[in-house]
Amino acid sequence: MPTETPEGPGPEVPGPALQEPSLDEQIAAYQREFGDLDPQVEKVVSALGRLNRRMNVAYGRQVADLGISSAEWEVLKTLVLAGSPYRMGPGELAKRLGLTPAAMTHRIDRMAAEGLVTRDRDENNRVRVIVELTDEGRTKWQQAMRMATDFEEDLLRDLSAEERGVLGELLIRVLRRVEHAQPDAGGRLTDLD
């Protein structure tokens, strides 16, 4: 809200940041409004949701510092995971990222203009297009991985090696159950760009 000065309205002064309720406050409110809630389950699920959201924000900031978007990072990562020579067709990329072909084309256009990928005709099948990671794209991927590794090490620094192992195994068990119940949920419900 603007402040009043002798010269007239002053600059916008931000109010206090809205605080998210603590997990305990959130669970108490849920229990008040929906009595059939298991507080232990809700604590785990809510903590995972908050952790995921905050980690996504942190990763987004890191890749933005490198001049790429989170959406571009996903393409770089997918090409690296495909292995050398880091090439895929746009249709396969779209499938793996859960995007429509139109959204994938838009993303590839932008990344090709930025020098992160190339898009060329397949020499063996002139109808087929191949997207390939450039040296610049691989460098950006490596820089992002260095930043993410530092962030992740700091995130887990209060856990012993044994605790990290146990946490990892427990999370994988939960992930497997979700993957079994929702096998088609690996991609997005809607395109992000």
C-alpha positions in Angstrom: 0.0 0.0 0.0 1.3 3.5 -0.8 2.6 5.6 2.1 1.7 9.3 2.4 4.5 11.8 2.4 4.3 15.6 2.3 5.0 15.4 -1.5 2.1 12.9 -2.0 1.8 9.2 -2.2 5.1 7.4 -1.6 6.4 4.1 -3.0 4.6 0.9 -2.5 5.6 -0.6 0.9 5.3 -4.4 1.0 3.3 -5.8 3.8 4.4 -8.8 5.8 4.8 -12.0 3.8 1.9 -14.4 4.2 3.1 -17.3 6.2 2.1 -20.8 5.3 0.7 -22.6 8.3 3.0 -25.1 9.9 2.3 -28.8 9.1 0.9 -29.2 12.6 -1.5 -26.3 12.1 -2.5 -27.6 8.7 -3.2 -31.1 10.0 -5.2 -29.7 12.9 -7.3 -27.7 10.5 -7.8 -30.7 8.2 -8.8 -32.8 11.2 -11.3 -30.2 12.4 -12.9 -30.0 8.9 -12.5 -33.7 8.0 -12.5 -36.0 10.9 -11.5 -39.2 9.0 -8.0 -38.0 8.5 -5.0 -40.1 9.6 -2.6 -37.4 10.9 0.5 -39.5 10.4 -0.3 -40.1 6.7 -1.2 -36.4 6.2 2.1 -35.3 7.9 4.1 -37.4 5.5 2.2 -36.5 2.4 2.0 -32.8 3.2 5.8 -32.7 4.1 6.6 -34.4 0.7 4.3 -31.9 -1.1 6.0 -28.9 0.5 9.5 -30.3 0.0 8.7 -31.0 -3.7 7.4 -27.4 -4.2 10.3 -25.8 -2.5 12.9 -28.0 -4.3 11.3 -27.1 -7.6 11.5 -23.4 -6.8 15.2 -23.8 -5.9 16.0 -25.8 -9.0 14.1 -23.3 -11.1 16.2 -20.5 -9.7 19.4 -22.4 -10.3 18.7 -23.0 -14.0 17.5 -19.5 -14.4 20.9 -18.3 -13.2 22.3 -20.3 -16.1 20.0 -18.6 -18.6 17.7 -21.6 -19.2 14.2 -22.5 -18.1 13.1 -25.5 -16.1 11.3 -26.7 -19.3 14.6 -26.5 -21.2 16.4 -28.3 -18.4 14.0 -31.2 -18.8 14.8 -31.5 -22.5 18.6 -31.4 -21.8 18.2 -34.0 -19.0 16.1 -36.3 -21.3 18.7 -36.1 -24.1 21.6 -36.9 -21.7 19.6 -39.8 -20.2 19.2 -41.2 -23.7 23.0 -41.6 -23.8 25.6 -40.7 -26.4 25.1 -39.4 -29.1 22.3 -37.6 -27.1 19.8 -37.7 -29.9 16.1 -38.3 -30.1 13.1 -37.6 -32.3 10.8 -34.9 -31.2 7.9 -37.3 -30.8 9.8 -39.5 -28.4 10.9 -36.4 -26.4 7.3 -35.2 -26.2 6.2 -38.7 -24.9 8.9 -38.9 -22.3 8.2 -35.3 -21.1 4.4 -35.8 -21.2 3.9 -32.9 -23.7 1.9 -32.4 -26.8 3.8 -32.4 -30.1 3.0 -28.7 -30.6 4.4 -27.8 -27.1 7.5 -29.9 -27.9 8.0 -28.2 -31.2 7.8 -24.8 -29.6 10.3 -25.8 -26.9 12.7 -27.3 -29.5 12.4 -24.1 -31.7 13.4 -22.0 -28.7 16.3 -24.2 -27.7 17.7 -24.5 -31.2 17.6 -20.7 -31.4 19.6 -20.6 -28.1 22.2 -23.1 -29.4 21.3 -25.8 -26.8 20.1 -28.4 -29.4 20.2 -28.9 -33.1 17.3 -30.2 -35.2 18.2 -32.0 -38.4 16.7 -34.5 -40.8 17.7 -38.1 -40.2 20.2 -39.1 -42.9 18.6 -42.6 -43.1 15.0 -41.3 -43.2 14.6 -37.8 -44.6 11.1 -37.5 -43.2 12.3 -38.1 -39.7 13.7 -35.2 -37.6 16.4 -35.7 -35.0 17.0 -33.4 -32.0 20.6 -33.5 -30.8 22.3 -32.0 -27.7 25.0 -29.4 -28.6 28.2 -28.8 -26.7 26.6 -25.7 -25.3 23.5 -27.7 -24.2 25.7 -30.3 -22.5 27.7 -27.6 -20.8 24.5 -26.1 -19.4 23.4 -29.5 -18.2 26.7 -30.1 -16.4 26.6 -26.7 -14.8 23.1 -27.3 -13.6 24.1 -30.7 -12.2 26.9 -29.2 -10.2 24.6 -26.6 -8.7 21.9 -29.3 -8.0 24.5 -31.6 -6.4 25.7 -28.9 -4.0 22.1 -28.0 -3.1 21.1 -31.6 -2.5 24.2 -32.4 -0.4 23.3 -29.3 1.8 19.6 -30.4 1.9 20.6 -33.8 3.4 23.6 -32.8 5.5 21.8 -33.4 8.8 21.2 -37.1 7.9 23.8 -39.8 8.4 24.7 -42.1 5.5 22.5 -44.8 7.1 19.5 -42.4 7.4 19.9 -41.3 3.8 19.8 -44.9 2.7 16.7 -45.7 4.8 15.0 -42.5 3.6 15.8 -43.3 0.0 14.4 -46.9 0.3 11.2 -45.7 2.0 10.6 -43.0 -0.6 11.2 -45.6 -3.4 8.6 -47.9 -1.8 6.1 -45.0 -1.8 7.0 -44.1 -5.3 6.5 -47.6 -6.5 3.0 -47.7 -5.0 2.1 -44.4 -6.7 3.5 -45.6 -10.1 1.5 -48.9 -9.8 -1.7 -47.0 -9.0 -1.1 -44.2 -11.5 1.0 -45.7 -14.3 0.2 -42.9 -16.7 1.1 -40.1 -14.4 4.8 -39.7 -15.3 4.2 -36.7 -17.6 2.2 -33.5 -17.1 -1.5 -33.1 -17.1 -1.1 -29.9 -19.1 1.7 -28.2 -21.0 3.7 -25.6 -19.1 4.9 -23.5 -21.9 
